[in-house]
Amino acid sequence: MTEYTEKEILEAQEALTAAVEAGDTTQVKQAIKDYGDRIDPNARDGSGFTALSWAVYNGGTEMVKALIKADHEKKFARKMNADTIHDAFASAAIRGHTDIVEALIEGFDKQIDPNAKDRFDRTALIWAVVFSRTKMAKVLIEADQEGKFAEGIDLNAKDKDGQTVLYYAKKEGNDEMVEIIEDFKWQKRKEKWAAPVKKFKSCFSFKQPEDQDKKPGNKNCNHTGLSAGYLPL
């Protein structure tokens, strides 16, 4: 592994920072090519921005994709960490950069926490609803349904004012958004109900004789728990 001086590392960081601040994707790619192995993608400038944050700030979808690609291909001195990824995701959601949010979700599959909150205790979905960004809300919900987040979206998450995403949908008077959120909430409820039902069926529905060890009384099936947790659809 090549050892670089502090000056060489600083020059590399400055080259990438200058490129992303300028919003020049070609320069960003060149900086990665020339200095990638001495660049820390988690380093922050005087404004507290990482290279990825600057790319999001400038609305540069292709620039964001170039940085994600470099991260995947291990072109940088180290991998992007959770703070770098989540800061970029939150910034893209707040600024309404739907294409960038999609790129981040695809690029960091199952690494993004959709319930991460900013200084207002608001999640990405809450911001989407507050600004009536229907497309953004749909992208976030679809990602949740496809299992692309680190965990499922919490529709009961509250901001500093103690309000949930459904509250803001109704407050803004956006009937389409209210319908989207309420439908998503219903889908979430059905998934929760279906889990014990699926387990119930796995214990009592058997197709072949050799499955008889799953009959009631088998230690692998907690029938008491199933009975208590079963909710009819």
C-alpha positions in Angstrom: 0.0 0.0 0.0 1.4 3.4 -1.0 2.2 5.8 1.7 1.4 9.4 1.1 2.5 12.6 2.8 0.0 14.8 4.5 0.5 17.4 1.8 -0.3 14.8 -0.9 -3.4 13.7 0.9 -4.5 17.3 1.4 -4.0 18.1 -2.3 -6.1 15.0 -3.2 -9.0 16.0 -0.9 -8.9 19.6 -2.2 -9.0 18.4 -5.8 -12.1 16.3 -5.2 -13.8 19.0 -3.0 -13.2 21.7 -5.6 -14.7 19.5 -8.3 -17.9 18.6 -6.4 -18.3 22.2 -5.2 -18.1 23.3 -8.8 -20.7 20.7 -9.8 -18.3 19.3 -12.5 -18.9 15.6 -12.9 -16.0 15.2 -15.4 -13.6 16.8 -12.9 -14.9 14.6 -10.1 -14.2 11.5 -12.2 -10.7 12.8 -13.0 -10.0 13.5 -9.4 -11.0 10.0 -8.4 -8.9 8.6 -11.2 -5.8 10.6 -10.2 -6.1 10.7 -6.5 -8.6 8.1 -5.4 -6.4 6.0 -3.2 -5.4 8.9 -1.0 -9.0 10.4 -0.7 -11.1 9.8 2.5 -14.7 10.1 1.3 -15.8 10.7 4.9 -13.6 13.8 5.3 -15.5 17.0 5.9 -14.6 20.5 4.8 -15.0 23.7 6.8 -18.7 23.7 6.1 -19.0 20.2 7.5 -19.7 18.7 4.0 -18.4 15.5 2.6 -17.8 15.1 -1.2 -21.1 13.2 -1.4 -22.9 15.9 0.5 -21.7 18.5 -1.9 -22.8 16.4 -4.9 -26.3 16.2 -3.4 -26.3 19.9 -2.6 -25.6 20.7 -6.2 -28.3 18.2 -7.4 -25.7 16.3 -9.4 -27.2 12.8 -9.9 -24.4 11.6 -12.2 -21.9 13.0 -9.8 -23.5 11.1 -6.9 -23.5 7.9 -9.0 -19.8 8.4 -9.8 -18.9 8.7 -6.1 -21.0 5.6 -5.3 -19.4 3.7 -8.1 -15.9 4.7 -6.8 -16.9 3.5 -3.3 -18.1 0.2 -4.6 -15.0 -0.3 -6.7 -12.8 0.6 -3.6 -11.2 3.5 -5.4 -11.0 5.5 -2.2 -8.7 5.1 0.8 -11.6 3.8 2.8 -15.3 3.0 2.5 -18.0 5.6 3.0 -19.4 5.2 6.5 -23.0 5.4 7.8 -22.8 9.1 8.7 -21.7 10.0 5.2 -24.4 8.0 3.6 -27.2 9.1 5.9 -26.3 12.8 5.7 -26.4 12.6 1.9 -29.8 10.8 2.0 -31.4 13.2 4.4 -30.1 16.2 2.4 -31.4 14.8 -0.9 -34.8 14.1 0.7 -35.1 17.6 2.2 -34.0 19.3 -1.1 -36.5 17.2 -3.1 -33.8 15.5 -5.3 -35.8 12.3 -6.0 -33.4 11.0 -8.6 -30.5 11.2 -6.1 -32.6 9.6 -3.4 -33.2 6.7 -5.8 -29.5 6.5 -6.7 -28.6 6.4 -3.0 -31.1 3.7 -2.2 -29.9 1.6 -5.1 -26.2 2.2 -4.4 -26.4 1.5 -0.7 -28.9 -1.4 -0.6 -30.1 -2.2 2.9 -27.6 0.3 4.4 -29.9 3.3 4.8 -32.1 3.8 7.8 -35.3 5.5 6.6 -36.2 6.4 10.2 -33.0 8.5 10.8 -33.9 12.0 12.0 -32.4 15.4 11.4 -32.2 18.3 13.9 -36.0 18.7 13.6 -36.5 15.0 14.4 -38.0 14.6 10.9 -37.5 11.6 8.7 -37.2 11.6 4.9 -40.8 10.6 4.5 -42.0 13.3 6.8 -40.2 15.9 4.7 -41.6 14.5 1.5 -45.1 14.9 2.9 -44.5 18.4 4.4 -43.4 19.7 1.0 -46.1 17.7 -0.8 -43.6 15.7 -2.9 -45.7 12.9 -4.0 -43.1 11.3 -6.2 -40.6 11.3 -3.4 -43.0 9.7 -1.0 -43.8 7.0 -3.6 -40.1 6.3 -4.1 -39.5 5.9 -0.3 -42.6 3.7 0.2 -41.7 1.5 -2.8 -38.1 1.1 -1.5 -39.6 0.0 1.9 -41.9 -2.5 0.2 -39.0 -4.0 -1.8 -36.9 -4.4 1.4 -34.2 -2.0 0.2 -33.8 -0.2 3.6 -31.9 -1.3 6.6 -35.3 -1.5 8.4 -38.9 -0.7 7.7 -40.3 2.8 7.7 -41.9 3.7 11.0 -45.1 5.6 10.3 -45.5 6.4 13.9 -42.2 8.3 14.1 -42.8 11.8 15.5 -40.9 15.0 14.9 -40.1 17.7 17.6 -43.7 18.9 17.4 -44.9 15.4 18.2 -46.5 15.0 14.8 -46.5 12.0 12.5 -46.3 11.8 8.7 -50.1 11.2 8.4 -50.7 14.4 10.4 -48.8 16.5 7.9 -50.5 14.8 5.0 -53.8 15.8 6.3 -52.6 19.3 7.4 -51.4 20.1 3.9 -54.8 19.1 2.5 -53.2 16.8 -0.1 -55.8 14.2 -0.6 -53.6 12.1 -2.9 -50.8 12.1 -0.3 -53.3 11.2 2.5 -54.5 8.2 0.4 -50.9 7.1 -0.3 -49.9 7.2 3.4 -53.1 5.6 4.6 -52.8 2.8 2.0 -49.2 2.3 3.0 -50.2 2.1 6.7 -52.8 -0.5 5.8 -50.3 -2.5 3.9 -48.0 -2.4 6.9 -50.8 -3.5 9.2 -51.6 -6.5 6.9 -47.9 -7.5 6.9 -47.8 -7.4 10.7 -51.0 -9.6 10.9 -49.8 -12.0 8.2 -46.6 -12.9 10.1 -48.2 -15.0 12.8 -50.7 -16.4 10.3 -47.8 -17.6 8.1 -46.1 -19.3 11.1 -49.5 -20.8 12.1 -49.9 -22.4 8.7 -46.3 -23.7 8.7 -47.1 -25.7 11.8 -50.5 -27.0 10.8 -50.5 -27.2 7.0 -48.3 -30.1 5.8 -48.2 -31.7 2.4 -46.3 -35.0 3.0 -46.3 -37.7 5.6 -42.7 -36.8 6.6 -44.0 -33.5 7.8 -46.0 -35.1 10.6 -43.3 -34.0 13.0 -44.9 -30.5 12.7 -48.2 -31.7 14.1 -49.6 -29.9 17.2 -47.4 -30.5 20.2 -44.1 -30.4 18.3 -41.5 -28.3 20.2 -40.8 -26.2 17.1 -44.3 -24.8 17.1 -45.3 -22.5 19.9 -49.0 -23.0 19.7 -49.8 -20.9 22.8 -47.9 -18.0 21.2 -49.6 -18.5 17.9 -53.0 -18.5 19.4 -52.3 -15.3 21.4 -50.7 -13.6 18.4 -53.1 -14.7 15.7 -55.2 -11.9 14.1 -57.7 -12.8 11.4 -57.3 -11.0 8.0 
